[in-house]
Amino acid sequence: MKRILHISSSPRGEASSSIMLANRIIEKIQNLHPGSTVVVNDTTAKDYPHLDAQLISAYKTMEESAHLLKDSDAAVKELFDADIIVIGVPMYNFNMPSALKAWIDHVVRPGVTFSYANGLEGLLKDKKVYLALAAHGVYSDGPMKDYDFSEPYLRYILGFIGLTDITSFRIEGGGIPGIMETAVEKGLDSVVLA
Ligand SMILES: Cc1cc2nc3c(=O)[nH]c(=O)nc-3n(C[C@H](O)[C@H](O)[C@H](O)COP(=O)(O)O)c2cc1C
């Protein structure tokens, strides 16, 4: 039995390719590990604020600023509590949606999810991450490969907080005639878990 955390960042509900793909990944995990539980954090509904001066200073002072850190602390706790994290990543303007970036800004915290105490160390250990990426173009290979700025960044920043075991799946080409007709089916079928 695994504790699965689904971080979603598309506001499109059932029409969303990244949510469909994440759900397929979760289904496969549950087949492998019957009884696994799922917590969903819809970052588009949560509306994490941009970091302001107060919040940035609260990240340093912590205890005295606990009331300001409620949402951040809850998001961090969800990460520590999870065995497997599935992150839905629609591509917006060659990057991730700002809702997902805002979530990152709330979970990447010195002394909480990373530390410089003994050299740089990510504090989230032994967790598996799946990225469920969705885009209208094709970025896994070909001429647009270098223009997906979301996956490389996510791999780096998640690794920075200790989440180094990352596997990606994609629904891509959803806007390209000749590819779009089968893009969803092909992406969903690509989900094979060891
Ligand atoms: C604001 C916006 C920007 C987008 N920018 C890109 C882009 O840069 N490249 C791309 O291939 N698709 C782009 N798309 C298409 C989405 O990536 C595609 O519709 C994807 O399926 C969205 O994820 P979702 O289905 O989970 O909502 C964009 C869509 C929106 C709404």
The ligand as an SDF file (V2000), in Angstrom:
LIG
                    3D

 31 33  0  0  0  0  0  0  0  0999 V2000
   -2.2890   29.6490  -21.9090 C   0  0  0  0  0  0  0  0  0  0  0  0
   -1.8740   28.4650  -22.7060 C   0  0  0  0  0  0  0  0  0  0  0  0
   -0.5780   28.4110  -23.2090 C   0  0  0  0  0  0  0  0  0  0  0  0
   -0.1670   27.2940  -23.9390 C   0  0  0  0  0  0  0  0  0  0  0  0
    1.1170   27.2450  -24.3870 N   0  0  0  0  0  0  0  0  0  0  0  0
    1.5410   26.1470  -25.0610 C   0  0  0  0  0  0  0  0  0  0  0  0
    2.8860   26.0520  -25.5130 C   0  0  0  0  0  0  0  0  0  0  0  0
    3.7200   26.9150  -25.2820 O   0  0  0  0  0  0  0  0  0  0  0  0
    3.2530   24.9400  -26.2020 N   0  0  0  0  0  0  0  0  0  0  0  0
    2.3880   23.9260  -26.4430 C   0  0  0  0  0  0  0  0  0  0  0  0
    2.7850   22.9430  -27.0660 O   0  0  0  0  0  0  0  0  0  0  0  0
    1.0990   23.9780  -26.0040 N   0  0  0  0  0  0  0  0  0  0  0  0
    0.6650   25.0520  -25.3350 C   0  0  0  0  0  0  0  0  0  0  0  0
   -0.6350   25.1220  -24.8970 N   0  0  0  0  0  0  0  0  0  0  0  0
   -1.5080   23.9540  -25.0740 C   0  0  0  0  0  0  0  0  0  0  0  0
   -1.5770   23.1240  -23.8120 C   0  0  0  0  0  0  0  0  0  0  0  0
   -0.2910   22.7180  -23.3980 O   0  0  0  0  0  0  0  0  0  0  0  0
   -2.4430   21.9010  -24.0210 C   0  0  0  0  0  0  0  0  0  0  0  0
   -3.7670   22.3490  -24.2850 O   0  0  0  0  0  0  0  0  0  0  0  0
   -2.4440   20.9570  -22.8300 C   0  0  0  0  0  0  0  0  0  0  0  0
   -3.2600   19.8630  -23.1200 O   0  0  0  0  0  0  0  0  0  0  0  0
   -2.9300   21.6790  -21.5720 C   0  0  0  0  0  0  0  0  0  0  0  0
   -2.9640   20.7710  -20.4910 O   0  0  0  0  0  0  0  0  0  0  0  0
   -4.3530   20.2460  -19.8870 P   0  0  0  0  0  0  0  0  0  0  0  0
   -5.0400   19.5040  -21.0200 O   0  0  0  0  0  0  0  0  0  0  0  0
   -3.9580   19.3560  -18.7830 O   0  0  0  0  0  0  0  0  0  0  0  0
   -5.1490   21.4350  -19.4440 O   0  0  0  0  0  0  0  0  0  0  0  0
   -1.0640   26.2260  -24.1700 C   0  0  0  0  0  0  0  0  0  0  0  0
   -2.3680   26.3020  -23.6580 C   0  0  0  0  0  0  0  0  0  0  0  0
   -2.7670   27.4010  -22.9330 C   0  0  0  0  0  0  0  0  0  0  0  0
   -4.1560   27.4420  -22.3680 C   0  0  0  0  0  0  0  0  0  0  0  0
  1  2  1  0
  2  3  1  0
  2 30  2  0
  3  4  2  0
  4  5  1  0
  4 28  1  0
  5  6  2  0
  6  7  1  0
  6 13  1  0
  7  8  2  0
  7  9  1  0
  9 10  1  0
 10 11  2  0
 10 12  1  0
 12 13  2  0
 13 14  1  0
 14 15  1  0
 14 28  1  0
 15 16  1  0
 16 17  1  0
 16 18  1  0
 18 19  1  0
 18 20  1  0
 20 21  1  0
 20 22  1  0
 22 23  1  0
 23 24  1  0
 24 25  2  0
 24 26  1  0
 24 27  1  0
 28 29  2  0
 29 30  1  0
 30 31  1  0
M  END
$$$$
